[in-house]
Amino acid sequence: MNNIVYVKVLADSLQKKYSALQSILDITKKQEELLFQDFEEESFLETIAGKQRFLDRIAELDNGFEVVYNRVRQELALDRSQYGEDIASMQKLIAGITELGMDIEVLEKRNKMQMDKILEERKGQLREMRRNNSAASNYYRNMVHQQYSQSYFLDKKK
């Protein structure tokens, strides 16, 4: 295969990675909306599954990119003038990919903080429910024992 074709494959791989990261950013924004509105667990889990598909795709692209890049690395370094335009194009894509990655990271941190807050609220609600259930259980248990003892004493007085 010609080195020019390899270079085009590298550029195409970077473009696909950029698109996948853009999709991840969109999904992360949707997660943010879900977290800051009324939290719906099912919808949130669907976004996680969607994001995972894109992450898997990016891993495949990265592996393929590395294999192809290792084949043409020396040629690119030796003959930069022939591939200058392609290299510049790839550098722009890499800069865009890096920027998208940083945007995603910022959103992910914000989402994680909100998710931690939601989970803490849910834990508090569960604790309160357990405490209420325990109090109700103790109340009914005491009432059951009290009824028997009152009946016993009433019978004795007659």
Contact map, one row per residue, 1 for C-alpha under 8 A:
11101100000000000000000000000000000000000000000000000000000000000000000000000000000000000000000000000000000000000000000000000000000000000000000000000000000000
11111100000000000000000000000000000000000000000000000000000000000000000000000000000000000000000000000000000000000000000000000000000000000000000000000000000000
11111110000000000000000000000000000000000000000000000000000000000000000100100000000000000000000000000000000000000000000000000000000000000000000000000000000000
01111111000000000000000000000000000000000000000000000000000000000000000000000000001000000000000000000000000000000000000000000000000000000000000000000000000000
11111111100000000000000000000000000000000000000000000000000000000000000000000000000000000000000000000000000000000000000000000000000000000000000000000000000000
11111111110000000000000000000000000000000000000000000000000000000001100100000000000000000000000000000000000000000000000000000000000000000000000000000000000000
00111111111000000000000000000000000000000000000000000000000000000000000100000000000001000000000000000000000000000000000000000000000000000000000000000000000000
00011111111100000000000000000000000000000000000000000000000000000000000000000000000001000000000000000000000000000000000000000000000000000000000000000000000000
00001111111110000000000000000000000000000000000000000000000000000001000000000000000000000000000000000000000000000000000000000000000000000000000000000000000000
00000111111111000000000000000000000000000000000000000000000000001001100000000000000000000100000000000000000000000000000000000000000000000000000000000000000000
00000011111111100000000000000000000000000000000000000000000000000000000000000000000001001100000000000000000000000000000000000000000000000000000000000000000000
00000001111111110000000000000000000000000000000000000000000000000000000000000000000000000000000000000000000000000000000000000000000000000000000000000000000000
00000000111111111000000000000000000000000000000000000000000011011000000000000000000000000000000000000000000000000000000000000000000000000000000000000000000000
00000000011111111100000000000000000000000000000000000000000010001000000000000000000000000100110000000000000000000000000000000000000000000000000000000000000000
00000000001111111110000000000000000000000000000000000000000000000000000000000000000000000000100000000000000000000000000000000000000000000000000000000000000000
00000000000111111111000000000000000000000000000000000000000010000000000000000000000000000000000000000000000000000000000000000000000000000000000000000000000000
00000000000011111111100000000000000000000000000000000000010010000000000000000000000000000000000010000000000000000000000000000000000000000000000000000000000000
00000000000001111111110000000000000000000000000000000000000000000000000000000000000000000000100110010000000000000000000000000000000000000000000000000000000000
00000000000000111111111000000000000000000000000000000000000000000000000000000000000000000000000000000000000000000000000000000000000000000000000000000000000000
00000000000000011111111100000000000000000000000000000110110000000000000000000000000000000000000000000000000000000000000000000000000000000000000000000000000000
00000000000000001111111110000000000000000000000000000100010000000000000000000000000000000000000010011000000000000000000000000000000000000000000000000000000000
00000000000000000111111111000000000000000000000000000000000000000000000000000000000000000000000000010000000000000000000000000000000000000000000000000000000000
00000000000000000011111111100000000000000000000000000100000000000000000000000000000000000000000000000000000000000000000000000000000000000000000000000000000000
00000000000000000001111111110000000000000000000000100110000000000000000000000000000000000000000000000001000000000000000000000000000000000000000000000000000000
00000000000000000000111111111000000000000000000000000000000000000000000000000000000000000000000000010011000000000000000000000000000000000000000000000000000000
00000000000000000000011111111100000000000000000000000000000000000000000000000000000000000000000000000000000000000000000000000000000000000000000000000000000000
00000000000000000000001111111110000000000000001001100000000000000000000000000000000000000000000000000000000000000000000000000000000000000000000000000000000000
00000000000000000000000111111111000000000000001000000000000000000000000000000000000000000000000000000001001100000000000000000000000000000000000000000000000000
00000000000000000000000011111111100000000000000000000000000000000000000000000000000000000000000000000000001000000000000000000000000000000000000000000000000000
00000000000000000000000001111111110000000000001000000000000000000000000000000000000000000000000000000000000000000000000000000000000000000000000000000000000000
00000000000000000000000000111111111000000001001000000000000000000000000000000000000000000000000000000000000000100000000000000000000000000000000000000000000000
00000000000000000000000000011111111100000000000000000000000000000000000000000000000000000000000000000000001000100000000000000000000000000000000000000000000000
00000000000000000000000000001111111110000000000000000000000000000000000000000000000000000000000000000000000000000000000000000000000000000000000000000000000000
00000000000000000000000000000111111111110011000000000000000000000000000000000000000000000000000000000000000000000000000000000000000000000000000000000000000000
00000000000000000000000000000011111111100000000000000000000000000000000000000000000000000000000000000000000000100110000000000000000000000000000000000000000000
00000000000000000000000000000001111111100000000000000000000000000000000000000000000000000000000000000000000000000100000000000000000000000000000000000000000000
00000000000000000000000000000000111111100000000000000000000000000000000000000000000000000000000000000000000000000000000000000000000000000000000000000000000000
00000000000000000000000000000000011111110000000000000000000000000000000000000000000000000000000000000000000000000000000000000000000000000000000000000000000000
00000000000000000000000000000000011111111001000000000000000000000000000000000000000000000000000000000000000000000000000000000000000000000000000000000000000000
00000000000000000000000000000000010001111111000000000000000000000000000000000000000000000000000000000000000000000000000000000000000000000000000000000000000000
00000000000000000000000000000000000000111111100000000000000000000000000000000000000000000000000000000000000000000000000000000000000000000000000000000000000000
00000000000000000000000000000000000000011111110000000000000000000000000000000000000000000000000000000000000000000000000000000000000000000000000000000000000000
00000000000000000000000000000000010000011111111000000000000000000000000000000000000000000000000000000000000000000000000000000000000000000000000000000000000000
00000000000000000000000000000010010000111111111100000000000000000000000000000000000000000000000000000000000000000000000000000000000000000000000000000000000000
00000000000000000000000000000000000000001111111110000000000000000000000000000000000000000000000000000000000000000000000000000000000000000000000000000000000000
00000000000000000000000000000000000000000111111111000000000000000000000000000000000000000000000000000000000000000000000000000000000000000000000000000000000000
00000000000000000000000000110110000000000011111111100000000000000000000000000000000000000000000000000000000000000000000000000000000000000000000000000000000000
00000000000000000000000000000000000000000001111111110000000000000000000000000000000000000000000000000000000000000000000000000000000000000000000000000000000000
00000000000000000000000000000000000000000000111111111000000000000000000000000000000000000000000000000000000000000000000000000000000000000000000000000000000000
00000000000000000000000000100000000000000000011111111100000000000000000000000000000000000000000000000000000000000000000000000000000000000000000000000000000000
00000000000000000000000100100000000000000000001111111110000000000000000000000000000000000000000000000000000000000000000000000000000000000000000000000000000000
00000000000000000000000000000000000000000000000111111111000000000000000000000000000000000000000000000000000000000000000000000000000000000000000000000000000000
00000000000000000000000000000000000000000000000011111111100000000000000000000000000000000000000000000000000000000000000000000000000000000000000000000000000000
00000000000000000001101100000000000000000000000001111111110000000000000000000000000000000000000000000000000000000000000000000000000000000000000000000000000000
00000000000000000001000100000000000000000000000000111111111000000000000000000000000000000000000000000000000000000000000000000000000000000000000000000000000000
00000000000000000000000000000000000000000000000000011111111100000000000000000000000000000000000000000000000000000000000000000000000000000000000000000000000000
00000000000000000001000000000000000000000000000000001111111110000000000000000000000000000000000000000000000000000000000000000000000000000000000000000000000000
00000000000000001001100000000000000000000000000000000111111111000000000000000000000000000000000000000000000000000000000000000000000000000000000000000000000000
00000000000000000000000000000000000000000000000000000011111111100000000000000000000000000000000000000000000000000000000000000000000000000000000000000000000000
00000000000000000000000000000000000000000000000000000001111111110000000000000000000000000000000000000000000000000000000000000000000000000000000000000000000000
00000000000011011000000000000000000000000000000000000000111111111000000000000000000000000000000000000000000000000000000000000000000000000000000000000000000000
00000000000010000000000000000000000000000000000000000000011111111100000000000000000000000000000000000000000000000000000000000000000000000000000000000000000000
00000000000000000000000000000000000000000000000000000000001111111110000000000000000000000000000000000000000000000000000000000000000000000000000000000000000000
00000000000010000000000000000000000000000000000000000000000111111111000000000000000000000000000000000000000000000000000000000000000000000000000000000000000000
00000000010011000000000000000000000000000000000000000000000011111111100000000000000000000000000000000000000000000000000000000000000000000000000000000000000000
00000000000000000000000000000000000000000000000000000000000001111111110000000000000000000000000000000000000000000000000000000000000000000000000000000000000000
00000000000000000000000000000000000000000000000000000000000000111111111000000000000000000000000000000000000000000000000000000000000000000000000000000000000000
00000100110000000000000000000000000000000000000000000000000000011111111100000000000000000000000000000000000000000000000000000000000000000000000000000000000000
00000100010000000000000000000000000000000000000000000000000000001111111110000000000000000000000000000000000000000000000000000000000000000000000000000000000000
00000000000000000000000000000000000000000000000000000000000000000111111110000000000000000000000000000000000000000000000000000000000000000000000000000000000000
00000000000000000000000000000000000000000000000000000000000000000011111111000000000000000000000000000000000000000000000000000000000000000000000000000000000000
00100110000000000000000000000000000000000000000000000000000000000001111111110000000000000000000000000000000000000000000000000000000000000000000000000000000000
00000000000000000000000000000000000000000000000000000000000000000000111111111000000000000000000000000000000000000000000000000000000000000000000000000000000000
00000000000000000000000000000000000000000000000000000000000000000000001111111100000000000000000000000000000000000000000000000000000000000000000000000000000000
00100000000000000000000000000000000000000000000000000000000000000000000111111110000000000000000000000000000000000000000000000000000000000000000000000000000000
00000000000000000000000000000000000000000000000000000000000000000000000111111111001000000000000000000000000000000000000000000000000000000000000000000000000000
00000000000000000000000000000000000000000000000000000000000000000000000011111111000000000000000000000000000000000000000000000000000000000000000000000000000000
00000000000000000000000000000000000000000000000000000000000000000000000001111111000000000000000000000000000000000000000000000000000000000000000000000000000000
00000000000000000000000000000000000000000000000000000000000000000000000000111111111000000000000000000000000000000000000000000000000000000000000000000000000000
00000000000000000000000000000000000000000000000000000000000000000000000000011111111100100000000000000000000000000000000000000000000000000000000000000000000000
00000000000000000000000000000000000000000000000000000000000000000000000000000011111100000000000000000000000000000000000000000000000000000000000000000000000000
00000000000000000000000000000000000000000000000000000000000000000000000000000011111110000000000000000000000000000000000000000000000000000000000000000000000000
00010000000000000000000000000000000000000000000000000000000000000000000000010011111111100000000000000000000000000000000000000000000000000000000000000000000000
00000000000000000000000000000000000000000000000000000000000000000000000000000001111111110000000000000000000000000000000000000000000000000000000000000000000000
00000000000000000000000000000000000000000000000000000000000000000000000000000000011111111000000000000000000000000000000000000000000000000000000000000000000000
00000011001000000000000000000000000000000000000000000000000000000000000000000000001111111100000000000000000000000000000000000000000000000000000000000000000000
00000000000000000000000000000000000000000000000000000000000000000000000000000001001111111110000000000000000000000000000000000000000000000000000000000000000000
00000000000000000000000000000000000000000000000000000000000000000000000000000000000111111111000000000000000000000000000000000000000000000000000000000000000000
00000000001000000000000000000000000000000000000000000000000000000000000000000000000011111111100000000000000000000000000000000000000000000000000000000000000000
00000000011001000000000000000000000000000000000000000000000000000000000000000000000001111111110000000000000000000000000000000000000000000000000000000000000000
00000000000000000000000000000000000000000000000000000000000000000000000000000000000000111111111000000000000000000000000000000000000000000000000000000000000000
00000000000000000000000000000000000000000000000000000000000000000000000000000000000000011111111100000000000000000000000000000000000000000000000000000000000000
00000000000001100100000000000000000000000000000000000000000000000000000000000000000000001111111110000000000000000000000000000000000000000000000000000000000000
00000000000001000000000000000000000000000000000000000000000000000000000000000000000000000111111111000000000000000000000000000000000000000000000000000000000000
00000000000000000000000000000000000000000000000000000000000000000000000000000000000000000011111111100000000000000000000000000000000000000000000000000000000000
00000000000000000100000000000000000000000000000000000000000000000000000000000000000000000001111111110000000000000000000000000000000000000000000000000000000000
00000000000000001100100000000000000000000000000000000000000000000000000000000000000000000000111111111000000000000000000000000000000000000000000000000000000000
00000000000000000000000000000000000000000000000000000000000000000000000000000000000000000000011111111100000000000000000000000000000000000000000000000000000000
00000000000000000000000000000000000000000000000000000000000000000000000000000000000000000000001111111110000000000000000000000000000000000000000000000000000000
00000000000000000100110010000000000000000000000000000000000000000000000000000000000000000000000111111111000000000000000000000000000000000000000000000000000000
00000000000000000000100000000000000000000000000000000000000000000000000000000000000000000000000011111111100000000000000000000000000000000000000000000000000000
00000000000000000000000000000000000000000000000000000000000000000000000000000000000000000000000001111111110000000000000000000000000000000000000000000000000000
00000000000000000000000010000000000000000000000000000000000000000000000000000000000000000000000000111111111000000000000000000000000000000000000000000000000000
00000000000000000000000110010000000000000000000000000000000000000000000000000000000000000000000000011111111100000000000000000000000000000000000000000000000000
00000000000000000000000000000000000000000000000000000000000000000000000000000000000000000000000000001111111110000000000000000000000000000000000000000000000000
00000000000000000000000000000000000000000000000000000000000000000000000000000000000000000000000000000111111111000000000000000000000000000000000000000000000000
00000000000000000000000000011001000000000000000000000000000000000000000000000000000000000000000000000011111111100000000000000000000000000000000000000000000000
00000000000000000000000000010000000000000000000000000000000000000000000000000000000000000000000000000001111111110000000000000000000000000000000000000000000000
00000000000000000000000000000000000000000000000000000000000000000000000000000000000000000000000000000000111111111000000000000000000000000000000000000000000000
00000000000000000000000000000000000000000000000000000000000000000000000000000000000000000000000000000000011111111100000000000000000000000000000000000000000000
00000000000000000000000000000011001000000000000000000000000000000000000000000000000000000000000000000000001111111110000000000000000000000000000000000000000000
00000000000000000000000000000000000000000000000000000000000000000000000000000000000000000000000000000000000111111111000000000000000000000000000000000000000000
00000000000000000000000000000000000000000000000000000000000000000000000000000000000000000000000000000000000011111111100000000000000000000000000000000000000000
00000000000000000000000000000000001100000000000000000000000000000000000000000000000000000000000000000000000001111111110000000000000000000000000000000000000000
00000000000000000000000000000000001000000000000000000000000000000000000000000000000000000000000000000000000000111111111000000000000000000000000000000000000000
00000000000000000000000000000000000000000000000000000000000000000000000000000000000000000000000000000000000000011111111100000000000000000000000000000000000000
00000000000000000000000000000000000000000000000000000000000000000000000000000000000000000000000000000000000000001111111110000000000000000000000000000000000000
00000000000000000000000000000000000000000000000000000000000000000000000000000000000000000000000000000000000000000111111111000000000000000000000000000000000000
00000000000000000000000000000000000000000000000000000000000000000000000000000000000000000000000000000000000000000011111111100000000000000000000000000000000000
00000000000000000000000000000000000000000000000000000000000000000000000000000000000000000000000000000000000000000001111111110000000000000000000000000000000000
00000000000000000000000000000000000000000000000000000000000000000000000000000000000000000000000000000000000000000000111111111000000000000000000000000000000000
00000000000000000000000000000000000000000000000000000000000000000000000000000000000000000000000000000000000000000000011111111100000000000000000000000000000000
00000000000000000000000000000000000000000000000000000000000000000000000000000000000000000000000000000000000000000000001111111110000000000000000000000000000000
00000000000000000000000000000000000000000000000000000000000000000000000000000000000000000000000000000000000000000000000111111111000000000000000000000000000000
00000000000000000000000000000000000000000000000000000000000000000000000000000000000000000000000000000000000000000000000011111111100000000000000000000000000000
00000000000000000000000000000000000000000000000000000000000000000000000000000000000000000000000000000000000000000000000001111111110000000000000000000000000000
00000000000000000000000000000000000000000000000000000000000000000000000000000000000000000000000000000000000000000000000000111111111000000000000000000000000000
00000000000000000000000000000000000000000000000000000000000000000000000000000000000000000000000000000000000000000000000000011111111100000000000000000000000000
00000000000000000000000000000000000000000000000000000000000000000000000000000000000000000000000000000000000000000000000000001111111110000000000000000000000000
00000000000000000000000000000000000000000000000000000000000000000000000000000000000000000000000000000000000000000000000000000111111111000000000000000000000000
00000000000000000000000000000000000000000000000000000000000000000000000000000000000000000000000000000000000000000000000000000011111111100000000000000000000000
00000000000000000000000000000000000000000000000000000000000000000000000000000000000000000000000000000000000000000000000000000001111111110000000000000000000000
00000000000000000000000000000000000000000000000000000000000000000000000000000000000000000000000000000000000000000000000000000000111111111000000000000000000000
00000000000000000000000000000000000000000000000000000000000000000000000000000000000000000000000000000000000000000000000000000000011111111100000000000000000000
00000000000000000000000000000000000000000000000000000000000000000000000000000000000000000000000000000000000000000000000000000000001111111110000000000000000000
00000000000000000000000000000000000000000000000000000000000000000000000000000000000000000000000000000000000000000000000000000000000111111111000000000000000000
00000000000000000000000000000000000000000000000000000000000000000000000000000000000000000000000000000000000000000000000000000000000011111111100000000000000000
00000000000000000000000000000000000000000000000000000000000000000000000000000000000000000000000000000000000000000000000000000000000001111111110000000000000000
00000000000000000000000000000000000000000000000000000000000000000000000000000000000000000000000000000000000000000000000000000000000000111111111000000000000000
00000000000000000000000000000000000000000000000000000000000000000000000000000000000000000000000000000000000000000000000000000000000000011111111100000000000000
00000000000000000000000000000000000000000000000000000000000000000000000000000000000000000000000000000000000000000000000000000000000000001111111110000000000000
00000000000000000000000000000000000000000000000000000000000000000000000000000000000000000000000000000000000000000000000000000000000000000111111111000000000000
00000000000000000000000000000000000000000000000000000000000000000000000000000000000000000000000000000000000000000000000000000000000000000011111111100000000000
00000000000000000000000000000000000000000000000000000000000000000000000000000000000000000000000000000000000000000000000000000000000000000001111111110000000000
00000000000000000000000000000000000000000000000000000000000000000000000000000000000000000000000000000000000000000000000000000000000000000000111111111000000000
00000000000000000000000000000000000000000000000000000000000000000000000000000000000000000000000000000000000000000000000000000000000000000000011111111100000000
00000000000000000000000000000000000000000000000000000000000000000000000000000000000000000000000000000000000000000000000000000000000000000000001111111110000000
00000000000000000000000000000000000000000000000000000000000000000000000000000000000000000000000000000000000000000000000000000000000000000000000111111111000000
00000000000000000000000000000000000000000000000000000000000000000000000000000000000000000000000000000000000000000000000000000000000000000000000011111111100000
00000000000000000000000000000000000000000000000000000000000000000000000000000000000000000000000000000000000000000000000000000000000000000000000001111111110000
00000000000000000000000000000000000000000000000000000000000000000000000000000000000000000000000000000000000000000000000000000000000000000000000000111111111000
00000000000000000000000000000000000000000000000000000000000000000000000000000000000000000000000000000000000000000000000000000000000000000000000000011111111100
00000000000000000000000000000000000000000000000000000000000000000000000000000000000000000000000000000000000000000000000000000000000000000000000000001111111110
00000000000000000000000000000000000000000000000000000000000000000000000000000000000000000000000000000000000000000000000000000000000000000000000000000111111111
00000000000000000000000000000000000000000000000000000000000000000000000000000000000000000000000000000000000000000000000000000000000000000000000000000011111111
00000000000000000000000000000000000000000000000000000000000000000000000000000000000000000000000000000000000000000000000000000000000000000000000000000001111111
00000000000000000000000000000000000000000000000000000000000000000000000000000000000000000000000000000000000000000000000000000000000000000000000000000000111111
00000000000000000000000000000000000000000000000000000000000000000000000000000000000000000000000000000000000000000000000000000000000000000000000000000000011111
